[in-house]
Amino acid sequence: MHILPDLCALEAKYSIQDGLIVIGVHSAKFSNEKDSGRILSAIQRYNIAHPVINDDKLSMWRDLGVNCWPTLIILGPKGQPLFVLMGEGHRDELLIYTKVAINYFKSLKQISNHNIPLSPAHHLLPVHKNVLRFPSKIQTFFNENGEKIVISDTGNNRIVVMKLGGFVEHIIGGHSSGFKDGGFDEARFNAPQGVCILNNSIYIADTENHAIRLIDLEKKIVTTVVGTGSQGHDYVGGKFGKEQAISSPWDVAIYHHNQNEGTVPIVLIAMAGTHQIWALFLEDTIWWKKKEYKAGICAAIVGNGREENRNNAYPHAASLAQPSGLAVAQELQSVFFADSESSSIRKVHLEDGKVTGVAGGDRNPADLHKFGDIDGVKYSAKLQHPLGVAWDSSKKIIYVADTYNHKIKIVDVAGKCETLCGGGNPTKFHTFDEPSGLAVLPKTNALLIADTNNHCIKMLDRNDGSIKTISIEFPDSTSYKAEKVFNFDTELSNKNAKLKIFLAIEFDSDLKLSPDAPQSWIINSLPDTWSAKSSTDVIGSPIILTVPEENSQSKILIRLNLITCKTDQCIPKKVDVVFNVKRNSAAPNAVEESKQLKIN
């Protein structure tokens, strides 16, 4: 994706009326990438404005003699090949060649200046600011106010901090991309990915800004701690903070390194752009082989920069292939990483830097095409472009977001890999679309999943295997007026009672529910003495309430968060459902209410 900023610069300089048309040709490596629906999601995620062709059979790849990603071919007005540029880093040549070609063919009067209407695919996405958009990574932390969730809301260029129940406390950055420090409202990110927490500080892998950012939750400011804002091509590092250029950091994790009588914190960085793992040393640190690093230095610690799946006892002799997810196992002095282009899970032994394979990939370090969807042990297991990992210290297992297989898998330390859920198993609700990030909730034995292309966060209960979409309440939701309010009356016995509510959606226009988007309800208001089996769930699941003995009249409020669609746009809708509950000794103590809600 490093070619996209170059194309964006080219499109900004020359319009269709100037005589330039950019057409992307997607020739896939992974089988998941051959699906046009997945390509559409990628086009939306990266805000690509030019048309893209799905070359799923590699016919154009072969016919044009292409042999590497990316390749740029400049064609003349009659389709004649003019220039070929292979690989990354050719922006200057691209701009010069295009300028010369346009001027030359204009002098021959072969350039037309008419417009070609294009409709970018990102207009199909929800535009309401209180909706996640391609969330990628997720983490949890505790403070004096309880457990919190941090979401990298990548498509909205922002970070969301919320309570475990779904109420948002902080929104940092968004919606437009940028590279700016400052307060939570003025700071800007560009497609942030990984997040990790140390005390009241959140470190962010600000991927397309090629930077590591720091969010101070106490001071409520964002600062840049590593990176210049431009892509670097350094494979060694060793400079301080903002002097050190880096390339496409994809994830971050905190490791506490044993030193003298205590530990020192280090931010580990999955540097996808250079196929390495780097470290930001937060304090003066004595590292491997007694090498000393001053506080603030950022340097490569694993990987030689070649894109391979090569394990080695010497960290700088090992080769990685786009590391995209990190999970520190502090008690093992190890970090597990999702090596996405080799479709494997690998491990760095943090006492000496040795790199070993865990599951997936191939014995041949140069073969990056051994992907699939097979449970097994070590190399017999097959994954497809995993992006996320999480370490469960209580179970001693690694959770894996097997992204292109749309599944969540479990890998133990011996390399045994098995599918946990996904693809409609064990139930129809266990369905994901390119999940990218995971976080463990040890107290409740649950797993949080960033279901990226479904634009939501899901929670998997490991106790009973159930899964639900977390309903997120943004700060201004209390002042946001529901587009429609339904009021119903019901009666219950004044003794201990049960109330079960079923809600169904019906449209009297050309609207329909988006089949791929999360549709959920949340109990917004409930009497203190009442209890609910679940406070939030998907539309279609019942709302089950346990009601104590009492004579007073009560009111409950259920909010529906819907994503509806017309043919060419998606429209978020908030609908409130109010039940006025009267208590009567003659009323039944078990009541079911089924309501059809007509929405236009």
C-alpha positions as CSV (number, residue, x, y, z in Angstrom):
1,M,0.0,0.0,0.0
2,H,3.0,2.3,0.0
3,I,2.3,3.1,-3.6
4,L,-1.0,4.8,-2.8
5,P,0.4,8.1,-1.5
6,D,2.4,8.3,-4.8
7,L,-0.7,7.8,-6.8
8,C,-2.6,10.3,-4.7
9,A,0.1,12.9,-5.3
10,L,-0.2,12.1,-9.1
11,E,-4.0,12.4,-9.1
12,A,-3.8,15.7,-7.2
13,K,-1.4,17.1,-9.8
14,Y,-3.2,15.9,-13.0
15,S,-6.9,15.5,-13.4
16,I,-8.9,13.5,-15.9
17,Q,-9.4,16.8,-17.8
18,D,-5.6,17.1,-18.0
19,G,-5.5,13.8,-19.7
20,L,-4.6,11.4,-16.9
21,I,-6.7,8.4,-15.9
22,V,-5.4,6.1,-13.1
23,I,-6.7,2.5,-13.1
24,G,-5.7,0.0,-10.5
25,V,-5.4,-3.7,-11.4
26,H,-5.6,-6.0,-8.4
27,S,-3.8,-9.2,-9.0
28,A,-4.1,-11.2,-5.8
29,K,-1.7,-13.4,-3.9
30,F,-4.1,-14.7,-1.3
31,S,-7.3,-16.5,-2.3
32,N,-9.4,-14.1,0.0
33,E,-8.1,-11.2,-2.0
34,K,-9.7,-12.6,-5.2
35,D,-13.2,-11.9,-3.9
36,S,-14.5,-8.6,-5.3
37,G,-16.3,-7.9,-2.0
38,R,-13.0,-7.9,-0.2
39,I,-11.5,-5.7,-2.8
40,L,-14.4,-3.2,-2.3
41,S,-13.7,-3.2,1.4
42,A,-10.0,-2.4,0.8
43,I,-10.9,0.4,-1.7
44,Q,-13.2,1.9,1.0
45,R,-10.7,1.4,3.8
46,Y,-7.9,3.2,1.9
47,N,-10.1,5.9,0.3
48,I,-9.1,4.9,-3.2
49,A,-10.9,7.2,-5.7
50,H,-9.8,5.6,-9.0
51,P,-11.4,2.5,-10.5
52,V,-9.9,-0.9,-9.7
53,I,-10.1,-4.0,-11.8
54,N,-10.2,-7.5,-10.2
55,D,-7.6,-9.5,-12.1
56,D,-8.6,-12.6,-10.2
57,K,-7.2,-15.1,-12.8
58,L,-4.0,-13.1,-13.2
59,S,-4.7,-12.8,-16.9
60,M,-3.5,-9.1,-17.1
61,W,-0.6,-9.9,-14.9
62,R,0.6,-12.6,-17.4
63,D,-0.3,-10.7,-20.6
64,L,1.6,-7.6,-19.5
65,G,4.6,-9.6,-18.2
66,V,4.3,-8.3,-14.6
67,N,6.5,-10.1,-12.1
68,C,6.3,-8.0,-8.9
69,W,4.0,-5.9,-6.7
70,P,3.7,-3.0,-7.2
71,T,4.3,-2.4,-10.9
72,L,3.3,0.9,-12.7
73,I,2.8,0.9,-16.4
74,I,2.2,4.2,-18.2
75,L,0.2,3.9,-21.4
76,G,-0.3,6.4,-24.2
77,P,-3.6,7.6,-25.6
78,K,-3.7,4.6,-28.0
79,G,-2.8,2.1,-25.3
80,Q,0.9,2.0,-26.3
81,P,3.3,1.2,-23.4
82,L,5.6,4.1,-22.5
83,F,7.3,3.4,-19.2
84,V,7.4,0.6,-16.6
85,L,8.3,1.3,-12.9
86,M,8.7,-1.7,-10.6
87,G,8.7,-1.6,-6.8
88,E,8.2,1.3,-4.4
89,G,9.9,4.7,-4.1
90,H,9.5,6.0,-7.6
91,R,7.3,9.1,-7.0
92,D,9.7,11.6,-8.6
93,E,10.2,9.5,-11.7
94,L,6.4,8.9,-11.9
95,L,5.6,12.6,-11.8
96,I,8.3,13.5,-14.4
97,Y,7.4,10.7,-16.8
98,T,3.7,11.7,-16.6
99,K,4.4,15.4,-17.1
100,V,6.5,14.7,-20.2
101,A,4.0,12.2,-21.7
102,I,1.0,14.5,-21.2
103,N,2.9,17.5,-22.7
104,Y,4.1,15.4,-25.7
105,F,0.7,14.0,-26.6
106,K,-1.0,17.3,-26.1
107,S,1.4,18.8,-28.7
108,L,0.1,16.1,-31.0
109,K,-3.5,17.0,-30.1
110,Q,-4.1,13.4,-28.9
111,I,-5.3,14.3,-25.4
112,S,-9.0,14.8,-24.7
113,N,-10.1,17.2,-22.0
114,H,-13.6,15.8,-21.4
115,N,-14.6,14.6,-17.9
116,I,-15.4,10.9,-17.0
117,P,-17.8,10.8,-14.0
118,L,-16.5,8.5,-11.2
119,S,-18.3,7.5,-8.0
120,P,-15.8,6.6,-5.3
121,A,-16.8,3.4,-3.3
122,H,-16.3,5.0,0.1
123,H,-19.6,6.9,-0.3
124,L,-21.4,3.6,0.4
125,L,-20.0,3.6,4.0
126,P,-21.9,5.0,7.0
127,V,-21.1,8.7,7.4
128,H,-22.5,9.2,10.9
129,K,-19.7,10.2,13.3
130,N,-21.0,7.8,15.9
131,V,-20.2,4.7,13.9
132,L,-16.9,2.8,13.9
133,R,-15.3,2.4,10.5
134,F,-12.8,-0.4,9.9
135,P,-11.7,-0.8,13.5
136,S,-8.4,-2.7,13.4
137,K,-6.7,-3.1,16.8
138,I,-8.1,-3.2,20.4
139,Q,-6.6,-3.4,23.9
140,T,-7.9,-3.2,27.5
141,F,-6.5,-1.6,30.7
142,F,-7.5,-0.9,34.3
143,N,-7.5,2.4,36.1
144,E,-9.1,3.7,39.2
145,N,-12.5,3.9,37.4
146,G,-12.5,0.3,36.2
147,E,-11.7,-1.6,33.0
148,K,-11.5,0.3,29.8
149,I,-11.3,-0.6,26.1
150,V,-9.1,1.2,23.6
151,I,-10.1,0.9,19.9
152,S,-8.1,2.0,16.9
153,D,-10.9,3.3,14.8
154,T,-8.7,3.2,11.7
155,G,-11.2,4.3,9.0
156,N,-12.1,7.3,11.0
157,N,-8.5,8.2,11.8
158,R,-9.2,8.3,15.5
159,I,-8.7,6.4,18.8
160,V,-11.8,5.6,21.0
161,V,-11.5,5.0,24.7
162,M,-14.7,3.5,26.3
163,K,-15.9,1.7,29.3
164,L,-16.4,-2.1,29.2
165,G,-20.2,-1.5,28.9
166,G,-19.8,0.5,25.7
167,F,-20.0,4.1,26.9
168,V,-17.3,6.2,25.2
169,E,-15.2,8.4,27.5
170,H,-12.7,9.9,25.0
171,I,-12.5,10.4,21.3
172,I,-9.0,11.4,20.1
173,G,-8.5,12.6,16.5
174,G,-10.7,12.0,13.5
175,H,-12.4,12.1,11.1
176,S,-10.1,13.6,8.5
177,S,-6.5,12.3,8.3
178,G,-3.6,14.4,9.3
179,F,-0.3,14.6,11.3
180,K,-0.8,17.0,14.1
181,D,-0.1,16.9,17.9
182,G,-2.3,18.7,20.4
183,G,-5.5,18.3,22.4
184,F,-7.9,15.4,21.8
185,D,-10.0,17.5,19.4
186,E,-7.2,19.0,17.4
187,A,-4.8,16.0,17.1
188,R,-4.9,14.1,13.8
189,F,-3.8,10.6,12.9
190,N,-3.6,8.8,9.5
191,A,-5.0,5.2,9.6
192,P,-3.8,4.3,13.1
193,Q,-3.4,0.6,13.9
194,G,-1.8,-0.9,17.0
195,V,-2.4,0.4,20.5
196,C,-0.7,-0.4,23.8
197,I,-1.0,1.0,27.3
198,L,1.5,1.9,30.0
199,N,0.0,3.5,33.1
200,N,-2.1,6.4,31.8
201,S,-0.4,6.6,28.4
202,I,-1.5,5.0,25.2
203,Y,1.1,4.4,22.5
204,I,-0.3,4.3,18.9
205,A,1.2,2.9,15.7
206,D,0.1,5.7,13.4
207,T,0.6,3.6,10.3
208,E,0.3,6.0,7.4
209,N,2.0,8.8,9.2
210,H,5.0,6.4,9.8
211,A,5.1,7.4,13.4
212,I,4.5,6.4,17.0
213,R,2.2,8.7,18.9
214,L,1.5,9.1,22.6
215,I,-1.8,9.8,24.2
216,D,-1.6,11.2,27.7
217,L,-5.0,10.5,29.3
218,E,-4.3,12.8,32.3
219,K,-3.1,15.9,30.3
220,K,-5.4,15.0,27.4
221,I,-2.8,15.7,24.8
222,V,-1.2,13.8,21.9
223,T,2.5,14.0,21.1
224,T,4.7,12.3,18.5
225,V,7.5,10.2,20.1
226,V,8.9,8.5,17.0
227,G,8.9,9.4,13.3
228,T,9.0,12.3,11.0
229,G,5.6,11.9,9.3
230,S,7.2,10.6,6.1
231,Q,8.2,7.0,5.3
232,G,11.7,6.1,6.2
233,H,14.0,3.5,4.6
234,D,16.3,2.9,7.6
235,Y,16.9,-0.7,8.5
236,V,19.1,0.0,11.6
237,G,17.8,3.0,13.5
238,G,19.4,4.3,16.6
239,K,18.3,7.9,16.6
240,F,16.2,9.7,19.2
241,G,12.5,10.0,18.9
242,K,11.2,12.3,16.2
243,E,14.7,12.3,14.5
244,Q,14.2,8.6,13.6
245,A,12.3,7.9,10.4
246,I,10.3,4.6,10.4
247,S,8.1,2.7,7.9
248,S,4.5,1.6,8.4
249,P,4.4,0.6,12.1
250,W,1.4,-1.8,12.4
251,D,1.3,-2.8,16.0
252,V,2.9,-1.9,19.4
253,A,3.2,-3.8,22.7
254,I,4.8,-3.1,26.1
255,Y,7.6,-5.4,27.3
256,H,9.1,-5.1,30.8
257,H,12.8,-6.0,30.5
258,N,14.7,-7.4,33.5
259,Q,17.5,-5.0,34.5
260,N,19.5,-4.9,37.7
261,E,17.0,-5.3,40.6
262,G,13.9,-4.3,38.6
263,T,12.5,-3.9,35.1
264,V,12.5,-1.2,32.4
265,P,9.6,-0.7,30.0
266,I,10.1,-1.0,26.2
267,V,7.7,-0.4,23.4
268,L,8.0,-3.1,20.8
269,I,7.0,-2.1,17.3
270,A,5.9,-4.4,14.5
271,M,7.5,-2.5,11.6
272,A,5.6,-3.9,8.7
273,G,7.2,-1.6,6.1
274,T,10.7,-2.9,6.7
275,H,9.8,-6.4,7.8
276,Q,11.3,-6.0,11.2
277,I,10.6,-5.5,14.9
278,W,11.9,-2.3,16.4
279,A,12.0,-1.1,20.0
280,L,11.5,2.3,21.6
281,F,13.5,2.4,24.8
282,L,11.6,4.5,27.4
283,E,14.5,4.4,29.9
284,D,18.2,3.8,29.7
285,T,18.4,0.1,28.9
286,I,21.1,-2.6,28.8
287,W,19.9,-4.8,26.0
288,W,21.2,-8.0,24.4
289,K,24.9,-8.6,24.4
290,K,25.2,-5.7,26.9
291,K,24.4,-3.1,24.3
292,E,23.3,0.1,25.9
293,Y,20.4,2.3,24.6
294,K,19.6,5.7,26.0
295,A,16.0,6.7,26.8
296,G,14.2,7.8,23.7
297,I,16.2,5.9,21.2
298,C,14.3,3.8,18.6
299,A,16.1,1.0,16.8
300,A,15.7,-2.2,14.9
301,I,16.1,-5.3,17.2
302,V,14.9,-8.2,15.0
303,G,15.0,-8.8,11.3
304,N,17.4,-7.9,8.4
305,G,14.8,-6.3,6.2
306,R,14.5,-9.1,3.7
307,E,10.9,-10.4,3.2
308,E,11.2,-14.0,4.2
309,N,10.1,-16.5,6.9
310,R,13.7,-17.2,8.1
311,N,14.2,-18.2,11.7
312,N,17.6,-17.8,13.4
313,A,19.3,-17.8,16.7
314,Y,20.7,-14.4,15.8
315,P,18.0,-11.7,15.7
316,H,19.5,-9.6,12.9
317,A,20.0,-12.7,10.7
318,A,16.3,-13.6,10.9
319,S,14.0,-12.4,8.2
320,L,10.3,-11.5,8.7
321,A,7.4,-11.0,6.3
322,Q,5.3,-8.0,7.2
323,P,4.8,-8.5,11.0
324,S,1.4,-7.0,11.8
325,G,0.4,-8.1,15.3
326,L,2.3,-8.4,18.6
327,A,1.4,-10.3,21.8
328,V,3.8,-10.1,24.8
329,A,4.0,-13.2,27.1
330,Q,5.8,-11.5,29.9
331,E,6.1,-14.7,32.0
332,L,7.8,-16.5,29.0
333,Q,10.0,-13.5,28.2
334,S,8.7,-13.7,24.7
335,V,6.7,-11.8,22.1
336,F,4.5,-13.8,19.6
337,F,3.9,-12.0,16.3
338,A,1.6,-12.5,13.3
339,D,3.9,-12.7,10.3
340,S,1.2,-11.9,7.8
341,E,2.9,-12.4,4.4
342,S,4.2,-15.8,5.5
343,S,0.8,-16.6,7.0
344,S,2.5,-17.8,10.2
345,I,2.7,-17.2,13.9
346,R,6.3,-16.7,15.1
347,K,8.1,-16.0,18.4
348,V,11.0,-13.8,19.5
349,H,12.7,-15.0,22.7
350,L,13.3,-11.7,24.4
351,E,16.1,-12.9,26.7
352,D,18.5,-13.2,23.7
353,G,16.6,-12.3,20.4
354,K,16.3,-15.8,19.0
355,V,13.5,-16.1,16.4
356,T,11.5,-19.4,16.1
357,G,8.4,-20.5,14.2
358,V,5.3,-21.5,16.1
359,A,2.5,-22.4,13.6
360,G,1.8,-22.0,9.9
361,G,4.0,-21.0,7.0
362,D,6.5,-23.3,5.4
363,R,10.0,-24.8,6.2
364,N,11.3,-23.1,3.1
365,P,12.0,-19.5,4.3
366,A,11.6,-18.1,0.8
367,D,8.2,-19.7,0.2
368,L,5.6,-17.1,1.2
369,H,2.7,-18.8,-0.6
370,K,2.0,-21.7,1.8
371,F,-1.3,-20.4,3.2
372,G,-4.6,-22.1,3.7
373,D,-7.2,-23.0,6.4
374,I,-6.0,-26.2,8.1
375,D,-5.9,-27.1,11.8
376,G,-2.6,-28.8,12.7
377,V,0.7,-28.6,14.4
378,K,3.5,-26.3,13.4
379,Y,4.1,-26.4,9.6
380,S,1.1,-28.7,9.0
381,A,-1.2,-25.9,10.2
382,K,-2.2,-23.4,7.6
383,L,-3.4,-19.8,8.1
384,Q,-4.2,-17.0,5.6
385,H,-2.7,-13.6,6.3
386,P,-3.2,-13.3,10.1
387,L,-3.1,-9.8,11.4
388,G,-3.9,-10.1,15.1
389,V,-2.6,-12.0,18.1
390,A,-3.4,-12.0,21.9
391,W,-1.8,-13.9,24.7
392,D,-4.0,-15.5,27.4
393,S,-1.7,-15.9,30.4
394,S,-4.2,-18.0,32.4
395,K,-4.6,-20.6,29.6
396,K,-1.1,-20.3,28.1
397,I,-2.5,-20.0,24.6
398,I,-2.3,-17.5,21.7
399,Y,-5.5,-16.2,20.2
400,V,-5.1,-15.6,16.5
401,A,-7.2,-13.4,14.2
402,D,-6.8,-15.5,11.0
403,T,-7.9,-12.5,9.0
404,Y,-8.3,-13.7,5.5
405,N,-10.0,-17.0,6.7
406,H,-12.4,-14.8,8.7
407,K,-11.8,-17.0,11.8
408,I,-10.5,-16.9,15.3
409,K,-8.0,-19.7,16.1
410,I,-6.1,-20.9,19.1
411,V,-2.4,-21.8,19.1
412,D,-0.6,-23.3,22.1
413,V,3.1,-22.8,22.9
414,A,3.9,-26.2,21.3
415,G,2.4,-25.0,18.0
416,K,-0.9,-26.9,17.9
417,C,-3.4,-24.7,16.0
418,E,-7.1,-25.2,16.0
419,T,-10.2,-23.2,15.0
420,L,-12.1,-21.6,17.8
421,C,-14.9,-20.0,15.8
422,G,-15.8,-18.2,12.6
423,G,-17.3,-18.9,9.2
424,G,-20.7,-19.5,10.8
425,N,-19.5,-22.0,13.3
426,P,-20.5,-22.9,16.0
427,T,-23.6,-20.7,15.3
428,K,-24.7,-18.3,12.5
429,F,-23.7,-15.4,14.7
430,H,-20.0,-16.5,14.8
431,T,-19.3,-14.8,11.5
432,F,-16.5,-12.3,10.9
433,D,-15.2,-10.3,7.9
434,E,-11.4,-9.9,8.1
435,P,-11.0,-9.6,11.9
436,S,-7.7,-7.8,12.7
437,G,-7.4,-7.3,16.4
438,L,-7.9,-9.2,19.6
439,A,-7.8,-8.5,23.4
440,V,-8.3,-10.8,26.3
441,L,-10.7,-10.0,29.2
442,P,-9.3,-12.3,31.9
443,K,-11.8,-11.4,34.7
444,T,-14.8,-12.5,32.6
445,N,-13.1,-15.1,30.5
446,A,-14.0,-13.3,27.3
447,L,-12.3,-12.3,24.1
448,L,-12.8,-9.0,22.3
449,I,-12.6,-9.0,18.5
450,A,-12.2,-6.1,16.2
451,D,-14.4,-7.3,13.3
452,T,-12.9,-4.9,10.8
453,N,-15.0,-5.1,7.7
454,N,-18.2,-5.4,9.8
455,H,-17.3,-2.1,11.5
456,C,-17.8,-3.4,15.0
457,I,-16.4,-4.9,18.1
458,K,-17.6,-8.3,19.2
459,M,-17.2,-10.1,22.5
460,L,-16.8,-13.9,22.6
461,D,-17.8,-15.5,26.0
462,R,-15.4,-18.4,26.5
463,N,-17.6,-19.8,29.3
464,D,-20.6,-20.7,27.0
465,G,-19.2,-19.9,23.5
466,S,-21.8,-17.1,22.9
467,I,-20.9,-14.0,20.9
468,K,-22.4,-10.5,20.8
469,T,-21.8,-7.2,19.2
470,I,-20.9,-4.5,21.7
471,S,-23.3,-1.5,21.4
472,I,-21.2,1.7,21.6
473,E,-22.7,4.8,23.1
474,F,-20.8,8.0,22.1
475,P,-20.9,11.0,24.5
476,D,-23.4,13.0,22.5
477,S,-25.7,10.1,22.2
478,T,-27.7,11.3,25.2
479,S,-28.5,14.5,23.3
480,Y,-29.0,12.8,20.0
481,K,-32.8,12.6,19.3
482,A,-34.0,9.2,18.1
483,E,-35.5,9.4,14.7
484,K,-38.5,7.4,15.8
485,V,-39.9,6.5,19.2
486,F,-42.3,3.6,19.8
487,N,-44.4,3.5,23.0
488,F,-46.0,0.3,24.3
489,D,-47.9,-0.6,27.4
490,T,-47.8,-3.9,29.2
491,E,-48.9,-5.4,32.5
492,L,-47.1,-7.7,34.9
493,S,-48.0,-9.4,38.1
494,N,-46.9,-7.4,41.2
495,K,-45.1,-10.6,42.4
496,N,-41.8,-11.8,41.0
497,A,-42.2,-11.8,37.3
498,K,-40.4,-12.3,33.9
499,L,-40.8,-10.1,30.8
500,K,-39.6,-11.3,27.4
501,I,-39.6,-8.9,24.5
502,F,-39.2,-9.7,20.8
503,L,-38.6,-6.8,18.4
504,A,-38.9,-7.1,14.6
505,I,-38.1,-4.5,12.0
506,E,-40.4,-3.7,9.1
507,F,-39.8,-1.0,6.4
508,D,-42.5,0.8,4.5
509,S,-40.0,2.3,2.0
510,D,-37.1,1.1,-0.1
511,L,-34.9,0.9,3.0
512,K,-33.6,-2.4,4.2
513,L,-31.2,-3.6,6.9
514,S,-27.6,-3.8,5.7
515,P,-26.8,-7.5,5.7
516,D,-23.1,-7.1,6.6
517,A,-23.4,-4.4,9.3
518,P,-24.0,-4.8,13.0
519,Q,-27.7,-4.4,14.0
520,S,-28.1,-4.2,17.8
521,W,-30.2,-3.2,20.7
522,I,-29.1,-1.8,24.0
523,I,-31.1,-1.4,27.2
524,N,-30.7,2.3,27.8
525,S,-32.8,2.7,30.9
526,L,-33.9,0.0,33.4
527,P,-35.2,0.3,37.0
528,D,-32.4,-0.4,39.5
529,T,-34.1,-3.4,41.0
530,W,-34.6,-5.1,37.7
531,S,-32.0,-7.3,35.9
532,A,-31.5,-8.3,32.3
533,K,-30.0,-11.5,30.9
534,S,-28.0,-9.3,28.6
535,S,-27.8,-5.5,28.4
536,T,-27.1,-5.5,24.6
537,D,-27.4,-8.0,21.7
538,V,-28.2,-8.3,18.1
539,I,-31.6,-7.5,16.6
540,G,-33.7,-10.7,16.6
541,S,-32.5,-11.9,20.0
542,P,-34.9,-11.6,22.9
543,I,-34.7,-9.1,25.6
544,I,-35.2,-11.1,28.9
545,L,-35.9,-9.2,32.1
546,T,-36.3,-10.4,35.7
547,V,-38.7,-8.2,37.6
548,P,-38.9,-8.2,41.5
549,E,-42.0,-8.0,43.6
550,E,-43.3,-4.4,43.7
551,N,-46.4,-2.3,43.0
552,S,-44.9,0.8,41.3
553,Q,-45.3,1.6,37.6
554,S,-42.0,1.5,35.7
555,K,-40.6,2.5,32.3
556,I,-37.8,0.8,30.3
557,L,-36.0,2.3,27.3
558,I,-34.5,0.1,24.6
559,R,-32.4,1.8,21.9
560,L,-31.9,0.2,18.5
561,N,-28.7,1.0,16.6
562,L,-29.5,0.2,13.0
563,I,-27.5,0.5,9.7
564,T,-30.0,0.6,6.9
565,C,-29.3,0.8,3.1
566,K,-30.8,2.1,-0.1
567,T,-29.4,1.1,-3.4
568,D,-26.5,3.6,-3.3
569,Q,-26.1,4.6,0.3
570,C,-26.0,3.4,3.9
571,I,-28.0,5.3,6.6
572,P,-27.5,4.8,10.3
573,K,-30.8,5.1,12.3
574,K,-31.5,5.3,16.1
575,V,-34.9,4.1,17.2
576,D,-36.1,4.2,20.8
577,V,-38.6,1.6,22.1
578,V,-40.3,2.5,25.4
579,F,-42.3,0.1,27.5
580,N,-44.6,1.4,30.2
581,V,-45.0,-1.4,32.7
582,K,-47.9,-1.5,35.1
583,R,-48.1,-3.9,38.0
584,N,-51.3,-5.7,38.7
585,S,-52.1,-8.6,41.0
586,A,-54.4,-10.1,38.3
587,A,-51.7,-9.9,35.6
588,P,-49.6,-12.9,34.7
589,N,-46.1,-13.3,36.1
590,A,-44.6,-14.3,32.8
591,V,-45.3,-12.1,29.8
592,E,-44.0,-12.1,26.2
593,E,-44.3,-9.1,24.0
594,S,-43.7,-9.3,20.3
595,K,-43.7,-6.0,18.5
596,Q,-43.4,-5.1,14.8
597,L,-41.6,-1.8,14.3
598,K,-42.4,0.0,11.1
599,I,-39.6,2.3,10.0
600,N,-39.4,4.7,7.1
